């Protein structure tokens, strides 16, 4: 793998990774989807909010690597092993500002040996890339503010042995 030391190249890689993971998520034979929670409208026409316990992930989803943030109300994602590496995509909605999402996942990923520069924020959208093993393993985090919280997206490429 070619290692790029400049921040713009890493940011471009992170964007490409997220796009690639999104495309991978559309290929069912290559990925294991995470169960999606979509509440049905009630008889009154309002949509009830699912409880945090309603979110489930498939058996092979690496919850030790990418845990659900407290009060996560929707989730979907994929786990796509490809030999030595595994691609993981995760998205969810939480009742927290993008800064709180950054704080939660930065603390967790640092405990796992990932490093990251400061997050960048453009038009309220937080973006951050975490690196480990000289950039061989990457995790990209974005948090988009929405009414009542944030929609977060995490894309990761890690060694298959780390995808637990």
C-alpha positions as CSV (number, residue, x, y, z in Angstrom):
1,X,0.0,0.0,0.0
2,X,1.4,3.4,-0.9
3,X,1.7,5.6,2.1
4,X,0.8,9.3,1.6
5,X,2.0,11.7,4.3
6,X,0.1,14.7,3.3
7,X,-3.2,15.5,5.0
8,X,-5.0,16.3,1.7
9,X,-4.2,12.9,0.3
10,X,-5.4,11.2,3.5
11,X,-8.6,13.2,3.3
12,X,-9.1,12.2,-0.3
13,X,-8.5,8.6,0.7
14,X,-11.1,8.9,3.4
15,X,-13.6,10.3,1.0
16,X,-12.8,7.5,-1.5
17,X,-13.1,4.9,1.3
18,X,-16.5,6.2,2.4
19,X,-17.7,6.1,-1.3
20,X,-16.3,2.7,-1.8
21,X,-17.9,1.4,1.4
22,X,-21.2,2.8,0.3
23,X,-20.9,1.0,-3.0
24,X,-19.9,-2.2,-1.2
25,X,-23.0,-1.9,1.0
26,X,-25.0,-2.2,-2.2
27,X,-23.5,-5.6,-3.0
28,X,-25.3,-8.2,-0.8
29,X,-23.1,-11.1,-1.8
30,X,-20.0,-9.3,-0.7
31,X,-21.2,-7.9,2.6
32,X,-23.2,-8.7,5.7
33,X,-25.7,-6.0,6.4
34,X,-26.6,-4.7,9.8
35,X,-30.2,-4.9,10.6
36,X,-31.9,-1.5,9.9
37,X,-34.4,-0.1,12.4
38,X,-37.2,1.9,10.7
39,X,-40.2,2.6,12.9
40,X,-43.6,2.4,11.3
41,X,-46.0,5.3,11.6
42,X,-48.5,4.9,14.4
43,X,-52.3,5.1,14.0
44,X,-52.0,8.8,14.8
45,X,-49.7,9.4,11.9
46,X,-46.6,10.2,14.0
47,X,-43.5,8.1,13.8
48,X,-42.5,6.7,17.2
49,X,-38.8,6.8,18.1
50,X,-37.3,3.3,18.6
51,X,-35.6,2.6,21.8
52,X,-31.8,2.3,21.9
53,X,-32.2,-1.5,22.6
54,X,-34.0,-1.9,19.2
55,X,-30.7,-1.5,17.3
56,X,-29.2,-4.9,16.5
57,X,-26.1,-5.8,14.5
58,X,-25.2,-9.0,12.8
59,X,-23.2,-11.6,14.7
60,X,-20.0,-10.7,12.8
61,X,-20.2,-6.9,13.4
62,X,-17.1,-5.8,15.3
63,X,-18.8,-4.0,18.2
64,X,-15.5,-3.9,20.1
65,X,-14.0,-1.9,17.2
66,X,-17.0,0.2,16.4
67,X,-19.4,0.4,19.4
68,X,-22.8,2.0,19.2
69,X,-22.9,5.4,20.8
70,X,-25.4,5.6,23.7
71,X,-29.0,6.3,22.7
72,X,-28.4,5.3,19.1
73,X,-31.8,5.1,17.5
74,X,-31.1,3.9,13.9
75,X,-28.3,1.9,12.5
76,X,-27.3,0.2,9.3
77,X,-24.0,-1.1,8.1
78,X,-21.9,-3.8,6.5
79,X,-18.9,-6.0,7.2
80,X,-17.0,-7.1,4.1
81,X,-14.0,-9.3,4.7
82,X,-11.6,-9.4,1.8
83,X,-8.6,-11.5,2.8
84,X,-6.1,-9.8,5.0
85,X,-8.4,-6.7,5.4
86,X,-12.0,-6.1,6.3
87,X,-14.1,-3.1,5.2
88,X,-16.7,-2.0,7.7
89,X,-19.4,0.7,7.2
90,X,-21.7,2.0,9.9
91,X,-24.3,4.7,10.1
92,X,-26.7,5.8,12.8
93,X,-28.6,8.7,14.4
94,X,-27.9,9.9,17.9
95,X,-29.4,12.7,20.1
96,X,-26.0,14.3,20.4
97,X,-24.1,17.2,18.7
98,X,-21.3,16.4,16.2
99,X,-18.7,17.5,18.9
100,X,-20.1,14.9,21.3
101,X,-19.9,12.2,18.6
102,X,-16.2,13.2,18.0
103,X,-15.4,13.0,21.7
104,X,-17.0,9.6,22.2
105,X,-15.4,7.9,19.2
106,X,-12.0,9.7,19.5
107,X,-11.6,8.4,23.1
108,X,-12.6,4.9,22.0
109,X,-10.4,4.7,18.9
110,X,-7.4,6.1,20.8
111,X,-7.7,3.3,23.3
112,X,-7.4,0.9,20.3
113,X,-4.1,2.6,19.2
114,X,-5.5,4.8,16.5
115,X,-4.2,8.4,16.1
116,X,-5.9,11.3,14.5
117,X,-5.4,15.0,13.8
118,X,-8.0,17.5,15.0
119,X,-11.4,17.1,13.4
120,X,-12.3,19.4,10.6
121,X,-15.8,21.0,10.4
122,X,-17.3,22.4,7.2
123,X,-20.8,23.8,7.2
124,X,-21.4,22.0,10.6
125,X,-20.3,18.6,9.3
126,X,-17.6,17.1,11.4
127,X,-15.0,14.9,9.6
128,X,-12.0,13.0,11.1
129,X,-9.7,10.2,10.0
130,X,-8.0,7.8,12.4
131,X,-4.9,5.9,11.5
132,X,-3.1,2.8,12.9
133,X,-0.2,0.6,11.8
134,X,1.5,3.3,9.7
135,X,-1.8,4.1,7.9
136,X,-2.6,0.5,6.9
137,X,-5.7,0.6,9.0
138,X,-8.0,3.6,8.8
139,X,-11.3,4.7,10.3
140,X,-13.2,7.7,8.9
141,X,-15.8,9.4,11.0
142,X,-18.4,12.0,10.0
143,X,-21.2,13.6,11.9
144,X,-23.9,15.6,10.3
145,X,-26.1,17.8,12.5
146,X,-29.8,17.0,12.2
147,X,-32.8,18.2,14.2
148,X,-32.4,16.7,17.7
149,X,-28.8,15.3,17.2
150,X,-26.5,14.0,14.5
151,X,-26.3,11.3,11.8
152,X,-23.0,9.6,12.1
153,X,-21.2,7.6,9.5
154,X,-18.1,5.5,10.1
155,X,-16.1,3.7,7.4
156,X,-13.2,1.5,8.3
157,X,-10.6,-0.7,6.7
158,X,-8.8,-2.8,9.2
159,X,-6.8,-6.0,9.3
160,X,-9.3,-8.9,9.4
161,X,-7.8,-10.0,12.8
162,X,-8.7,-6.5,14.2
163,X,-12.3,-6.7,13.0
164,X,-13.8,-8.0,16.3
